[in-house]
């Protein structure tokens, strides 16, 4: 089946971001694509920038409309692709391979109506934070993915436009209203293992309490009751409490001081594992984490079954670390999911995930950088610095790490490194 992607960007008076957004589309390695830009009659120079790209666009216009969703509907009407993706002005694709990975990493694309993937949230305060999509069953309670991190079959999107007549009721949540209607109608959603979109936190839909209100109205299909409003207020108050100095100090006491200054001196893995799990670390059966392992953000760390983490390791899980089954992590290894954008004038943080698959062996003093996947059965030699994905069953070495040979594929063992008092 063909998988031509129609990307639609709507914009109004955003000369600051339009060029960067458009260049993000043109950087995509997926060749079978087209770009549609709908400008709402900008007067600040935005339309002039779009006009400079006219010969590379499938369609564009600059004229007044009735808001974002009316403009998106207009763009949908001009789409000729098999899939439709919405790239809001100011947002970007996570990498040049985002669209390619969205298609190629789908579990069964020929039987999917909607593909949805991961996102990166960008703000000056918190930097770039990876947002993994949730369990699909949670769709009944609220959105689990960003609108821009999805691709919808064109024939479905064209027959299910955004209901602008409901805009006075649902405001900027018309996209969630449409997604929820597709979900309740039984259309086939599939999670694709791709990070598609980088979105600005201060966009049109930023507002925690208002989001909760719209989500509740979409799910119930009714105006908010007194009980709904009270429940939402309680949720907001809890979120406000989590932003308080007392809460931050309390959580820091548990996840920093207790985890990294008290637990490493307890010579009992049973007790250490008990407290680590209370701190929301996910630790599989038969796994052993030795003393004096430094862990950041334990709630973002998952370790599978029969894996072994040796002394002196640094596990920076601020962006998320997933370690599979039967993984051996040797002494003094650093796995870094947190970093900074050195080109940002505010030195913006970047928190992107690391995934280490089953049967991987990481040698002494190796460094695994953020946004890396290490394939099943791979070996990272001692002292290597991994800066890009490692293929399954490959052996990599050096700075930066490069493939030097292949490993046998018939692997069948557990990493049983438990030692009393260690």
Secondary structure, DSSP 4 states (H G I P E B T S, - for coil): ----EEEEEEESS-TTTHHHHHHHHHT-S--SEEEEEEE---SSSHHHHHHHTGGG-SEEEE---SSHHHHHHHHHHT--SSEEEE--TT-EESSTTHHHHHHHTBS-GGG-SEEEEEEEEEETTTEEEEE----GGGGGTS--S-GGGEEEEHHHHHHS---GGGHHHHGGGHHHHHHHHHHHTT--EEEEEEEEEEEETTSTT--HHHHHHHHHHHHHSSPPPHHHHHHHHHHHHHHHHHTSHHHHHHHHIIIIIIIIIIGGG---HHHHHHHHHHTT-EE-TT-EE-SS-EEE-GGGEEE-TT-EE-TT-EEE-TT-EEE-SS-EE-TT-EEE-EEE-TTSTT--EEE--EEE-TT-EE-TT-EE-SSEEE-TT-EE-TT-EE-S-B-TTEEEETBTTEEEEE--S----------TT-
